[in-house]
C-alpha cells in the first residue's frame, strides 16, 4: 500500500506474488505507553553471546542496511521456541536509536489473524465457510453469490480500491484523512466485477474489509475483540494492537517516505484506509515472530483447517481474461499463491505489509520451525519496494539455503 499510483501498483505486484500479498496531529506523538518509553521489556537485543547463526544474521542485516540505505532495521529470528537473535539497527528518527520493542504499523498481518479467526469459527460451528454473505451483507452487490471463503481467499471479483486512480488521488492529497468503510467500498462498488464470484482470483482490500464486517455481524463482537479472543490472545501477542486513531503505542518507530514526491515524515498519516475499524494494527518484531510461528504452524487450528489455510481453492486460478488483465488476475501456482489470509511462497508462509514508509514481513518455514520478522524504514535514498522482504530473503538464504524465500 503506497501513496502514489506507481507505488501502489508495485506493492500490489509484490503482495500478489508476482515477484501477495491497512487525522494525525502533533498530539499523536504523545502516544500512550508505559513510563520510560518501553513497550515490551522482554523484546530487547539479544544479550548473551551470539552463536554463529546469530552473528551471521546481524552481519546480513547491517550489510542490507548499508546496501539499501535504510534508516532502521528491526529484526527477530527464532528456531522453534528458541531465540536466534533479536536486534535493531539505525535510528527511529534523528538522534533516537531504533530499539527492538518499537511499535510500527503491521497492515496485512491482521489478515493472517483474521483468516485463522475465520477457520476457528468454522471449527466451532459458528460459521460456514461456504455460506453466502447475503444474510449479513445485503448491501454488497451479488451478495447471493459471494461466500465467506471468497472474501477470505480473494476470489469475489471485487475491484481493489487501493489501485483505483480516483482513490489514489484523494489519498495522496490528504494523507491525514479519516476514511469510513462505506467511503472505501464506494470505489469497488462503482465498478463491474472483474469476473463472476468464485471463478478467478484477484487481490482486493475490499474483501477483508467486508469479511471483517460480516464476522462482526455474525458474532455480535467487534473484530478487534473477536481476533483477540480467537488468535492474538491465545498466541500471547500482547503488543499487537488495533488502533481506532493514527496513534502508535510508545515507543513508536517513526516512518518517512517520498511517496508524495518529497521526503517527509509519515508516522502519523491516518491508516484508516488500509482496512476496517478494529483491524488496523500495530505490532513489534517480537510479536510478529511469534505470530509467524503461530499462524504458519497452524498451532490454533485442526489439520483439516490447516490444509484450507494453505490452499482454500486458489491454486490454478488467476487467469487473465478480456475483462481481467494479467496484472490483476495474477496466476496462483502451487509454488506461489494466496492462502486463507497468508501468502504461500514455496514452503514459507508469510505476510508482507508495506505502506506509508513502513515495510515489514513475518515468515515461517514449517520444515525448519524457523520464524523471521523484519521491519524497515527509509531514508531519502532507499529504493522502492518492500525492503523488509529483501532483508528477510537474505537471512533465509543464509539459514535455510535449500528453501529460498521469494515473496
C-alpha positions in Angstrom: 0.0 0.0 0.0 1.6 3.2 -1.1 0.5 6.8 -1.8 1.3 7.1 -5.5 -0.4 5.1 -8.2 3.0 3.7 -9.4 4.0 2.7 -5.8 0.6 1.2 -5.1 0.9 -0.9 -8.3 4.4 -2.0 -7.3 3.2 -3.0 -3.9 0.2 -4.9 -5.3 2.6 -6.9 -7.6 4.7 -7.9 -4.6 1.8 -8.6 -2.4 0.2 -10.8 -5.0 3.3 -12.9 -5.5 4.3 -11.5 -8.9 7.8 -11.2 -7.6 0.9 -11.3 -2.3 0.1 -10.2 -0.8 -4.2 -1.2 6.1 -6.0 13.0 11.3 -2.6 12.7 12.8 -1.7 15.8 14.8 1.3 16.7 17.0 -0.7 15.4 19.9 -0.3 11.9 18.4 3.4 12.0 19.2 2.5 11.6 22.9 1.3 8.1 22.3 0.2 6.0 25.3 2.6 3.5 26.8 4.5 2.7 29.9 6.7 5.4 31.5 10.2 5.5 30.2 9.1 4.8 26.7 9.5 1.0 26.7 6.6 -1.1 25.3 7.9 -4.6 25.9 10.8 -5.2 28.3 11.0 -8.8 27.0 11.6 -7.6 23.5 15.3 -6.5 23.7 18.5 -7.0 21.9 19.9 -10.5 22.5 22.2 -10.0 25.5 24.0 -13.3 25.7 26.9 -14.0 23.3 25.6 -14.7 19.8 26.2 -18.1 18.2 27.4 -18.4 14.6 23.8 -18.1 13.2 23.0 -15.0 15.3 26.2 -13.2 14.3 25.6 -14.1 10.7 22.0 -12.7 10.8 23.3 -9.4 12.3 26.0 -9.1 9.7 23.5 -9.7 7.0 21.2 -7.0 8.4 24.0 -4.5 8.7 25.1 -5.0 5.2 21.5 -4.8 3.9 21.1 -1.5 5.9 24.1 -0.1 4.0 23.1 -1.5 0.6 19.5 -0.3 0.8 20.3 2.9 2.7 17.8 2.1 5.4 17.0 4.4 8.3 16.2 1.5 10.6 16.1 -2.3 10.6 14.3 -4.2 13.4 14.5 -8.0 13.4 13.9 -11.2 15.3 14.7 -14.7 14.3 13.6 -17.8 16.2 14.1 -21.5 15.9 11.1 -23.1 17.3 10.8 -21.7 20.8 14.4 -20.6 20.9 15.6 -17.2 20.1 18.4 -17.0 17.5 18.7 -13.2 17.6 16.8 -10.0 18.3 18.3 -6.7 17.3 17.7 -3.2 16.0 19.9 -1.1 13.8 19.9 2.6 12.8 17.6 5.3 14.1 13.9 5.8 14.6 14.4 9.5 14.0 17.4 11.8 14.2 19.2 11.2 17.5 16.8 8.4 18.6 18.3 4.9 18.2 16.0 2.2 16.9 15.1 -0.4 19.6 13.6 -3.9 19.1 10.5 -3.1 21.2 9.4 -0.2 19.0 5.9 -0.4 17.6 5.1 0.0 13.9 2.2 -0.4 11.5 1.7 -4.1 10.6 -1.0 -3.8 8.0 -1.8 -7.1 6.3 -0.5 -9.1 9.2 -4.1 -8.5 10.5 -5.4 -10.5 7.5 -3.4 -13.6 8.7 -5.0 -13.3 12.1 -8.5 -12.8 10.6 -8.0 -15.8 8.3 -7.2 -18.0 11.3 -10.1 -16.5 13.3 -12.5 -17.5 10.5 -11.2 -21.0 10.4 -11.6 -21.3 14.2 -15.1 -20.0 14.0 -15.8 -22.7 11.4 -14.4 -25.4 13.7 -16.6 -24.0 16.5 -19.7 -24.4 14.3 -20.4 -20.6 14.4 -20.0 -20.0 10.7 -20.0 -22.0 7.4 -17.0 -21.1 5.2 -19.2 -21.6 2.1 -22.2 -19.7 3.3 -23.1 -16.7 1.1 -22.8 -13.3 2.7 -26.3 -12.1 1.9 -27.8 -12.5 5.4 -25.1 -10.3 6.9 -24.0 -8.1 3.9 -27.2 -7.4 1.9 -25.7 -4.1 0.8 -23.0 -5.9 -1.2 -23.6 -6.3 -5.0 -24.1 -10.0 -5.8 -24.2 -10.9 -2.1 -26.2 -14.1 -3.0 -23.2 -15.4 -4.9 -20.3 -14.3 -2.7 -19.2 -16.6 0.2 -17.1 -16.0 3.2 -14.4 -18.2 1.6 -14.4 -16.0 -1.4 -13.8 -12.9 0.7 -11.0 -14.6 2.6 -9.2 -16.0 -0.4 -9.8 -13.1 -2.8 -12.0 -14.8 -5.3 -15.0 -12.5 -5.0 -14.2 -10.5 -8.2 -14.5 -7.1 -6.4 -12.1 -4.3 -7.5 -9.4 -3.2 -5.2 -9.9 0.4 -4.1 -6.2 0.8 -3.3 -5.4 0.7 -7.0 -8.3 2.9 -8.1 -6.7 6.1 -9.5 -9.6 8.2 -8.1 -8.9 6.8 -4.6 -5.2 7.3 -5.0 -5.6 10.9 -5.9 -7.7 11.6 -2.8 -5.3 9.7 -0.5 -2.2 11.5 -1.9 -3.9 14.9 -1.4 -5.0 14.2 2.2 -2.9 11.5 4.0 -4.3 12.5 7.4 -7.9 11.9 6.3 -10.0 9.5 8.3 -11.8 7.1 5.9 -15.0 5.2 6.7 -15.6 1.7 5.4 -18.6 2.9 3.3 -16.4 5.6 1.7 -13.8 3.0 0.8 -16.3 0.5 -0.5 -17.9 3.1 -2.8 -14.9 2.7 -5.1 -15.2 -1.0 -5.8 -19.0 -0.9 -5.8 -18.8 1.7 -8.6 -17.2 -0.9 -10.9 -18.4 -4.1 -12.5 -16.9 -7.2 -11.1 -13.7 -8.4 -12.7 -15.3 -11.9 -13.1 -18.1 -14.0 -11.6 -17.6 -14.6 -7.9 -15.5 -17.7 -7.3 -14.3 -18.2 -10.8 -11.0 -16.4 -10.8 -8.5 -14.7 -8.4 -7.6 -11.1 -7.8 -6.4 -9.2 -4.8 -8.7 -6.7 -3.2 -8.6 -4.9 0.1 -12.4 -4.7 -0.1 -12.6 -8.4 0.5 -11.1 -8.3 4.0 -12.9 -5.1 4.8 -16.2 -6.9 4.1 -15.1 -10.1 5.8 -14.4 -8.1 9.0 -17.9 -6.5 8.8 -19.5 -9.9 8.2 -17.8 -11.5 11.1 -18.8 -8.7 13.4 -22.5 -9.1 12.3 -22.4 -12.9 12.6 -20.8 -13.0 16.1 -22.0 -9.7 17.5 -18.5 -8.9 18.5 -16.2 -6.1 17.3 -13.5 -7.5 15.1 -10.6 -6.4 17.4 -12.2 -8.2 20.3 -13.0 -11.3 18.2 -9.5 -11.6 16.9 -8.0 -11.1 20.4 -10.3 -13.9 21.7 -9.5 -16.3 18.9 -5.9 -15.6 17.9 -3.8 -12.8 19.4 -4.8 -13.6 22.9 -4.1 -17.4 22.7 -0.7 -16.6 20.9 0.3 -14.1 23.6 0.6 -11.2 21.3 0.5 -8.5 24.0 1.9 -5.8 21.8 -0.2 -6.4 18.7 -3.0 -3.9 19.0 -5.8 -2.4 17.0 -5.9 1.4 16.7 -9.0 3.5 16.1 -6.9 6.6 15.6 -3.5 7.2 14.0 -1.8 6.9 17.4 1.0 4.4 17.8 1.9 3.0 21.2 5.2 4.1 22.7 7.9 3.6 21.8 7.0 4.2 18.2 9.2 3.5 15.2 9.0 6.6 13.1 8.5 6.4 9.4 9.5 8.6 6.5 8.6 8.4 2.8 8.9 10.1 -0.6 5.6 8.8 -1.8 4.2 12.3 -2.4 7.4 13.5 -4.2 9.2 14.9 -1.2 10.9 13.1 1.7 8.6 13.6 4.7 7.6 12.0 8.0 4.6 9.7 7.6 4.4 8.1 11.1 1.0 9.5 11.9 -0.6 9.5 8.5 -4.1 8.1 9.0 -4.1 4.3 8.3 -7.9 4.1 8.3 -7.9 3.4 4.6 -5.9 0.2 5.0 -8.8 -2.0 6.3 -11.9 -1.8 8.5 -12.0 -0.2 12.0 -10.8 -2.7 14.6 -8.3 -4.4 12.3 -5.8 -1.5 11.8 -2.9 -2.9 13.8 0.5 -2.0 15.2 3.0 -4.6 16.4 6.6 -5.3 17.3 9.1 -7.7 15.7 8.9 -10.0 18.7 5.1 -10.3 18.4 5.5 -10.8 14.6 8.0 -13.6 15.0 5.5 -15.3 17.4 2.7 -14.6 15.1 4.6 -16.1 12.2 5.1 -19.3 14.1 1.6 -19.5 15.5 -0.2 -18.8 12.2 2.4 -20.6 10.0 2.4 -23.8 12.0 -1.4 -24.0 12.4 -1.0 -24.0 16.1 -4.5 -22.8 16.8 -6.4 -24.9 14.2 -7.0 -28.5 13.2 -5.0 -30.3 10.4 -8.1 -30.1 8.1 -8.3 -26.3 8.7 -4.5 -26.0 8.2 -4.9 -27.6 4.7 -7.5 -25.0 4.0 -5.2 -22.3 5.2 -2.6 -23.4 2.8 -4.9 -23.7 -0.2 -8.5 -22.5 0.1 -9.1 -23.2 -3.6 -6.8 -20.6 -5.1 -4.2 -22.8 -6.8 -4.8 -22.8 -10.5 -6.8 -19.6 -10.5 -5.6 -16.2 -11.6 -6.3 -16.5 -15.3 -6.2 -13.3 -17.4 -9.4 -12.6 -19.4 -10.8 -10.0 -21.7 -12.2 -8.3 -18.6 -9.4 -9.0 -16.1 -5.9 -8.1 -17.3 -2.8 -10.1 -16.3 -1.7 -7.6 -13.7 -5.0 -8.1 -11.9 -5.9 -11.7 -12.3 -2.4 -13.0 -11.3 -1.6 -16.7 -11.7 -1.9 -18.7 -8.5 0.5 -21.6 -8.6 1.4 -24.4 -6.2 4.7 -22.6 -5.6 3.2 -19.1 -5.1 -0.3 -18.4 -4.1 -2.6 -16.7 -1.7 -3.9 -19.0 1.1 -6.5 -18.0 3.6 -5.1 -14.7 4.9 -1.5 -15.8 4.3 0.9 -15.9 1.3 2.4 -19.3 0.4 5.8 -18.7 -1.1 7.5 -22.1 -1.8 7.4 -23.7 1.6 7.2 -20.4 3.5 4.1 -18.8 4.9 4.1 -15.1 5.3 2.5 -11.7 5.2 4.3 -8.6 3.9 2.8 -5.2 4.7 4.3 -2.1 3.1 2.7 1.4 3.1 3.3 5.0 4.3 7.0 4.5 4.8 6.7 1.3 6.8 7.8 -2.1 5.4 7.6 -5.4 7.3 7.4 -9.2 6.9 6.6 -12.1 9.1 7.6 -15.5 7.6 7.6 -19.1 8.8 9.3 -22.2 7.4 7.4 -25.2 8.9 10.1 -27.8 8.0 12.7 -25.9 10.0 10.4 -24.3 12.5 12.2 -21.1 11.5 10.4 -17.7 12.1 11.6 -14.4 10.7 10.3 -10.9 11.5 11.7 -7.8 10.0 10.6 -4.2 9.9 12.4 -1.4 8.0 12.1 2.3 7.4 13.5 4.6 4.7 15.9 7.3 4.1 15.5 9.6 1.1 17.8 7.3 -0.9 16.1 3.9 -0.1 15.0 2.1 -3.3 11.3 1.3 -4.0 9.7 -1.9 -2.8 9.4 -3.8 0.4 12.9 -3.6 1.8 12.0 -5.8 4.8 11.4 -8.6 2.3 14.9 -8.1 0.9 16.5 -8.3 4.3 14.4 -11.4 5.1 15.3 -13.1 1.8 19.0 -12.7 2.6 18.6 -14.1 6.1 16.6 -17.1 4.8 19.3 -17.7 2.2 21.9 -18.0 4.9 19.9 -20.0 7.4 17.9 -22.3 5.1 19.6 -22.1 1.6 17.6 -25.0 0.3 14.3 -23.1 0.9 14.5 -19.7 -0.8 12.1 -17.1 0.4 10.7 -15.3 -2.6 7.6 -13.3 -1.7 
